[in-house]
Amino acid sequence: MKFGFDKWIVIITVISAALLQLVDTSIVNVTLLQMMGSLGATLGDISWVITSYAAANVIMIAMAGWLSAKYGRKKYFAASIIVFTVASVLCGASTNVWMLVFFRFIQGMGGGGLLSTAQAILVETFPKEELGLANAIYGLGVIIGPTIGPVLGGYITDSLSWHWIFFINIPVGIAATIMTWIYVKEPVDKYAVRGMDWPGIGLLVAGVGAMQVVLERGDKDGWFESTYITVLSVVAAVGAVGFVWRELTCEYPVVNLRLLKSRPFAMGMLFNFILGFGLFGSVFVIPVFAQSFLGFTATDTGKLLIPGSIATAVMMPIIGKALQKKASSLLLSGIGFFLFYLFTYMLSHLGAQTGTDGFFWPLVVRGVGLGLIFIPLTTMSLSSLKGKDIPQGTGLTNMIRQLGGSFGVAIMATFIERRSAFHVAVLSDKITAYSSAAYQRLTGMAGAMAAKGADAATAKLRAIAMLDHLVAKQASLLAYLDTFYFVGFFFLICIPMLFLFKGPKQPGAPAVVEFSGE
């Protein structure tokens, strides 16, 4: 394939804009403590910085295709970059936590318009037979963006201050806006938009927005023990059902759910949810495990994820070329899911003394697996859509991937907490006055305390406290290992589910699988 200069400029522009959104999804995660100290906020307050961005982001991702069609793709994409960049400036200049939360919400609205629109531009820039290569280029940003966010955030915060994680968006935003206006073209085949689907928009905001807040805040606030989480759960359920009904019955819906009539696209939605679950869930669990249990710093934890990102970056063009040569998307995805299972299996054998070397090969395997899953999956999902439906299709797939990530983080956080409590109970039952091993350990620790000058009573109390700490630490380790087993099993059972893909092969489409599933 020979790229023209304009095509390269379009590719660089849309990937840069998409990376703005993807990096900012995770860049603040390692700067929360610094923000708390600078703004005088509590941990509960500062966590809304993440929640507000995620909620606005997922709503706008869903609406991106419709807004792009209504106002013009170039104008909407450029406007999204401008909103994101201006909001970044205001985030960095915030003087209290609630200013920051508000401007992060605005930033999320701008960022939500970048991801799906960028993918739609890429898909339509390439001819149909090179769809796999287009998805490979887009996939580099989707996979690598959330990974480099913590590394970049930790480095900037340590070198400058947390404000600069927002200010660095300014030059990229300005350049992307200018290049978008000069080089991005309007699509020839447009999705018809007439009027404003206000009921659909309202139900989308209520349903998806409330769901995102529940998933982000539920574990922190005790799930249904919290009144507002319970109320928002009801709002999310009613809003989601009402939204689906409205979009299927409205002549000109804000989100075209009728695209789900295409079996490849419908199955693609399911597997994009699964992909988001694994991608964002593992990015959440590994840093928490490394920092809270193994004692890694934020910067060192971020560096752990770099080898896997490099592996993914290497795999993306290879898989894109393989799809151009008619490689089986089904086979490649199956191998990818198995490698993801292998990654979690390797992690499930880590110990309390694991160093950075213990993460290297598991994360490389994960990086290769993600490359094998993402590109074939996206290619199979979008290849059945016509040009005018591509923006709506990319919006839906990106929204469902984000929701999958939110479900993954929420489920894994709750699972770790519940399994920790379970293992504490099991281990505590074995530590009794009749256990010779426990008695010897307690006596030894008390003797060590006494040797340092503590009286007998104090030495015994300190020894009991140390034993409690050891039990809690061991229970925490077992809970994390259980989580890795759980995620691995989840991906393993996904392999036979790939045979549910079925759809007519499109002329010139790269390796779309025809399979009956019977």
Residue pairs with C-beta under 8 A, 6 or more apart in sequence:
1 130
1 133
3 11
6 183
7 125
9 179
9 182
9 183
10 121
10 122
10 125
10 183
10 184
11 122
11 125
11 137
12 179
13 176
13 179
13 180
13 183
13 184
14 77
14 117
14 118
14 121
14 122
14 184
15 118
15 137
15 138
15 140
15 141
16 172
16 175
16 176
17 77
17 80
17 81
17 114
17 118
17 176
17 180
18 114
18 115
18 118
18 119
18 138
18 141
18 142
18 145
19 141
19 144
19 145
19 172
20 81
20 84
20 111
20 114
20 169
20 172
20 173
20 176
21 57
21 84
21 111
21 112
21 114
21 115
21 145
22 115
22 141
22 142
22 144
22 145
22 146
22 149
23 145
23 146
23 148
23 149
23 152
24 53
24 88
24 107
24 111
24 149
24 165
24 169
25 53
25 54
25 57
25 111
25 145
25 146
25 149
26 145
26 146
26 147
26 149
26 150
26 153
26 283
27 149
27 150
27 152
27 153
27 165
28 35
28 49
28 50
28 53
28 153
28 162
28 165
29 50
29 149
29 150
29 153
29 287
30 150
30 153
30 154
30 157
30 298
30 299
30 301
30 302
31 153
31 154
31 157
31 162
31 165
32 43
32 46
32 47
32 49
34 157
34 161
34 162
35 41
35 46
35 49
35 97
35 100
35 162
36 42
36 43
36 45
36 46
38 161
38 162
39 46
39 94
39 95
39 96
39 97
39 100
40 96
40 97
41 96
41 97
44 220
45 97
45 98
46 97
47 216
47 217
47 220
48 97
48 101
49 97
49 100
49 101
49 104
50 216
51 212
51 213
51 216
51 217
52 101
52 102
52 104
52 105
52 108
53 104
53 105
53 107
53 108
53 111
54 108
54 212
54 216
54 402
54 406
55 105
55 108
55 209
55 212
55 213
55 216
56 104
56 105
56 106
56 107
56 108
56 109
56 111
56 112
56 209
57 108
57 109
57 111
57 112
57 402
58 112
58 208
58 209
58 212
58 399
58 402
58 403
58 406
59 109
59 112
59 204
59 205
59 208
59 209
59 212
60 108
60 109
60 110
60 111
60 112
60 113
61 112
61 113
61 115
61 116
61 395
61 398
61 399
61 402
62 204
62 208
62 254
62 255
62 395
62 396
62 399
63 112
63 201
63 204
63 254
63 255
63 395
64 76
64 112
64 113
64 115
64 116
64 117
64 391
64 394
64 395
64 398
65 116
65 120
65 191
65 255
65 256
65 391
65 392
65 393
65 394
65 395
65 396
66 191
66 193
66 197
66 253
66 254
66 255
66 256
66 392
66 395
67 76
67 113
68 76
68 77
68 113
68 117
68 120
68 391
69 190
69 191
69 192
69 193
69 388
69 391
69 392
70 193
71 79
72 186
73 117
73 120
73 121
73 184
73 186
73 187
73 391
74 180
74 181
74 184
74 185
74 186
76 113
76 117
77 113
77 114
77 117
77 118
77 121
77 180
77 184
78 177
78 180
78 181
78 184
79 113
80 110
80 111
80 112
80 113
80 114
80 117
81 110
81 114
81 173
81 176
81 177
81 180
82 110
82 173
82 177
83 106
83 107
83 109
83 110
83 113
84 107
84 110
84 111
84 114
84 169
84 173
85 110
85 169
85 170
85 173
85 174
85 177
86 110
87 103
87 104
87 106
87 107
87 109
87 110
88 107
88 166
88 167
88 169
88 170
88 173
89 166
89 167
89 170
90 99
90 103
90 106
91 100
91 103
91 104
91 107
91 166
92 163
92 164
92 165
92 166
92 167
93 163
94 100
94 103
115 142
115 398
116 391
116 394
116 395
116 397
116 398
116 399
117 391
117 394
118 138
118 141
119 138
119 394
119 398
120 187
120 390
120 391
120 394
121 184
122 134
122 135
122 137
122 138
123 131
123 134
123 135
123 138
123 382
123 390
123 394
124 187
124 387
124 390
125 134
126 133
126 134
127 508
128 383
128 506
128 507
128 508
128 509
129 324
129 508
129 509
129 510
130 324
130 510
131 323
131 379
131 382
131 383
131 509
131 510
132 319
132 320
132 321
132 322
132 323
132 324
132 375
132 376
132 379
132 510
132 511
133 317
133 320
133 321
133 323
133 324
134 320
135 320
135 374
135 375
135 378
135 379
135 382
136 316
136 317
136 319
136 320
136 375
137 316
137 320
138 378
139 312
139 316
139 371
139 374
139 375
139 378
140 312
140 313
140 316
142 374
142 401
143 279
143 309
143 312
143 316
143 367
143 370
143 371
143 374
144 309
144 312
144 313
146 279
146 280
146 283
147 283
147 305
147 306
147 308
147 309
148 302
148 305
148 306
148 309
150 287
150 298
150 301
150 302
150 305
151 299
151 302
151 303
151 305
151 306
152 165
152 302
153 165
153 298
153 302
154 297
154 298
154 299
154 301
154 302
155 299
155 302
156 162
156 164
156 165
156 168
157 164
157 165
157 298
158 299
187 387
187 388
187 391
188 387
189 386
189 387
189 388
190 388
191 256
191 388
191 389
191 391
191 392
192 252
192 388
193 252
194 251
194 252
195 252
197 246
197 250
197 252
197 253
197 254
199 246
199 250
200 243
200 246
200 247
200 250
200 253
200 254
200 255
201 254
203 239
203 240
203 242
203 243
203 246
204 239
204 243
204 254
204 255
205 239
206 235
206 236
206 238
206 239
207 235
207 236
207 237
207 238
207 239
207 240
207 241
207 242
207 243
208 236
208 239
208 240
208 243
208 399
208 403
210 232
210 233
210 235
210 236
210 239
211 236
211 239
211 240
211 403
211 406
212 403
212 406
213 232
214 229
214 232
214 233
214 236
215 403
215 406
215 407
215 409
215 410
216 406
216 409
216 410
217 229
218 226
218 229
218 410
218 414
219 410
219 413
219 414
219 417
221 228
221 229
222 229
223 229
223 414
224 230
224 233
243 255
244 257
246 253
247 253
247 254
247 255
247 256
247 257
248 257
248 258
255 392
255 395
255 396
256 389
256 392
257 396
259 265
259 385
259 389
259 392
259 393
259 396
260 266
260 269
262 384
262 385
262 503
263 501
263 502
263 503
264 380
264 381
264 383
264 384
264 501
264 502
264 503
264 512
265 381
265 382
265 384
265 385
265 393
267 380
267 381
267 500
267 501
267 502
268 377
268 378
268 380
268 381
268 382
268 397
269 381
269 396
269 397
269 400
270 497
271 333
271 373
271 377
271 381
271 494
271 497
271 498
272 377
272 378
272 381
272 397
272 398
272 400
272 401
272 404
273 400
273 401
273 403
273 404
273 407
274 404
274 490
274 491
274 494
275 370
275 373
275 374
275 377
275 401
275 404
276 400
276 401
276 402
276 403
276 404
276 405
276 406
276 407
276 408
277 404
277 405
277 407
277 408
277 411
277 490
278 340
278 408
278 487
278 490
278 491
279 370
279 401
279 405
279 408
280 404
280 405
280 406
280 408
280 409
281 405
281 408
281 409
281 411
281 412
281 487
282 343
282 344
282 366
282 487
283 305
284 408
284 409
284 412
284 413
285 412
285 416
285 480
285 483
285 484
285 487
286 301
286 304
286 305
286 347
286 359
286 363
287 301
287 302
287 304
288 416
289 480
290 296
290 300
290 301
290 304
290 359
291 297
291 298
291 301
292 476
293 352
293 473
293 476
293 477
293 480
294 352
294 354
296 304
296 356
300 356
303 356
304 356
304 359
304 363
305 363
307 360
307 363
307 364
307 367
308 363
308 364
308 366
308 367
308 370
309 367
310 367
311 363
311 364
311 366
311 367
311 368
311 371
312 367
312 368
312 370
312 371
314 371
315 367
315 368
315 370
315 371
315 372
316 371
316 374
316 375
318 371
319 327
319 332
319 371
319 372
319 375
319 376
320 375
322 332
323 329
323 332
323 375
323 376
323 379
323 510
323 511
324 510
326 510
326 511
327 511
328 511
328 513
329 376
329 377
329 379
329 380
329 510
329 511
329 512
329 513
330 376
330 380
330 498
330 499
330 501
330 513
330 515
332 372
332 375
332 376
333 372
333 373
333 376
333 377
333 380
333 498
334 495
334 498
335 369
335 372
336 368
336 369
336 370
336 371
336 372
336 373
336 374
336 376
337 369
337 373
337 491
337 492
337 494
337 495
337 498
338 369
338 492
338 495
339 365
339 366
339 368
339 369
339 372
340 366
340 369
340 370
340 373
340 488
340 491
341 488
341 489
341 491
341 492
342 365
342 369
343 362
343 363
343 365
343 366
343 369
343 488
344 484
344 485
344 487
344 488
344 491
345 484
345 485
345 488
346 361
346 362
346 365
347 359
347 362
347 481
347 484
348 481
348 484
348 485
348 488
349 481
350 358
350 480
350 481
351 477
352 473
352 474
352 477
376 511
378 397
379 509
379 510
379 511
379 512
380 501
380 503
380 512
380 513
381 393
381 397
382 390
382 393
382 394
382 397
383 506
383 509
383 510
383 512
384 503
384 504
384 506
384 512
385 393
412 483
412 487
415 479
415 482
415 483
415 486
416 479
416 480
416 483
417 479
419 478
419 479
419 482
419 483
420 472
420 475
420 476
420 478
420 479
421 475
422 475
422 479
423 474
423 475
423 476
423 478
423 479
424 471
424 472
424 475
427 471
427 474
427 475
428 471
430 438
431 438
431 467
431 471
432 438
433 439
438 467
441 467
442 460
442 463
442 464
442 467
443 463
445 462
445 463
445 466
445 467
446 456
446 459
446 460
446 462
446 463
447 459
449 458
449 459
449 462
449 463
450 456
450 459
454 462
499 515
499 517
500 515
500 517
501 513
501 515
501 517
502 514
502 515
502 516
502 517
503 512
503 513
503 514
504 514
505 512
505 514
506 512
